[in-house]
Amino acid sequence: MAIKTTKTLRLSFRSSEGKSTSMILANAADNLPADKVKGAMNKISGANVFEKDGVAIYAEPTAANYIERTVTPVFDDSEAEVKDAE
């Protein structure tokens, strides 16, 4: 059983109603420079394509963070169950 670590990029925005919202990118490149990320976020907010009930969901970029998640298995019998079923 191997420890699995995944890294995602969370782009945080404020909606046109002032509520916090985010977009999570699972396969983003590592160590992107802040100016490129902020520029991409400005393009997303400027495109005005993400709207629901007249509210711009990604109206204003507020932050960007890499999130690392580590999963350490305690046990995993899932493969054993498949072999037993055959």
ZIUR-V487234 format. One record per pair of residues at least 24 apart in sequence whose C-alpha atoms are under 10 Angstrom apart, sorted by sequence separation. I is the first residue (numbers start at 1). J is the second residue. D is the distance in whole Angstrom. If there is no record, write none. Layout:
BEGIN
((I,J,D) (I,J,D))
END
This chain:
BEGIN
((37,61,10) (38,62,9) (38,63,8) (11,37,9) (37,63,9) (38,64,8) (11,38,9) (37,64,7) (9,37,10) (13,41,8) (37,65,10) (11,40,10) (12,41,9) (13,42,10) (34,63,10) (11,41,7) (15,45,9) (34,64,8) (14,45,10) (34,65,10) (13,45,8) (32,66,10) (15,50,10) (16,51,10) (22,57,9) (23,58,9) (31,66,9) (15,51,9) (21,57,7) (22,58,8) (30,66,8) (17,54,10) (18,55,10) (20,57,9) (21,58,7) (16,54,9) (17,55,7) (18,56,10) (19,57,9) (20,58,9) (21,59,10) (28,66,9) (16,55,6) (17,56,8) (18,57,9) (19,58,10) (21,60,10) (22,61,9) (15,55,7) (16,56,5) (17,57,8) (19,59,10) (20,60,10) (21,61,10) (22,62,10) (24,64,10) (15,56,6) (16,57,7) (18,59,9) (20,61,10) (21,62,10) (22,63,9) (23,64,10) (24,65,10) (25,66,10) (26,67,10) (14,56,9) (15,57,5) (16,58,8) (17,59,9) (18,60,9) (20,62,9) (22,64,9) (24,66,10) (14,57,7) (15,58,5) (16,59,5) (24,67,9) (13,57,8) (14,58,6) (15,59,5) (16,60,8) (13,58,5) (14,59,6) (15,60,7) (12,58,8) (13,59,7) (14,60,5) (15,61,9) (11,58,10) (13,60,5) (14,61,6) (12,60,9) (13,61,4) (14,62,7) (12,61,6) (13,62,5) (14,63,10) (11,61,8) (12,62,6) (13,63,7) (11,62,8) (12,63,5) (13,64,9) (11,63,6) (12,64,6) (10,63,8) (11,64,5) (12,65,8) (10,64,6) (11,65,7) (9,64,7) (10,65,5) (11,66,9) (9,65,6) (10,66,6) (8,65,8) (9,66,4) (10,67,7) (8,66,6) (9,67,6) (7,66,7) (8,67,5) (9,68,9) (7,67,6) (8,68,7) (6,67,8) (7,68,4) (8,69,8) (6,68,6) (7,69,6) (5,68,7) (6,69,5) (7,70,9) (5,69,5) (6,70,7) (4,69,8) (5,70,4) (6,71,9) (4,70,6) (5,71,6) (3,70,7) (4,71,5) (5,72,9) (3,71,6) (4,72,7) (2,71,9) (3,72,5) (4,73,9) (2,72,7) (3,73,7) (1,72,8) (2,73,7) (3,74,10) (1,73,7) (1,74,8) (1,75,8) (1,76,8))
END
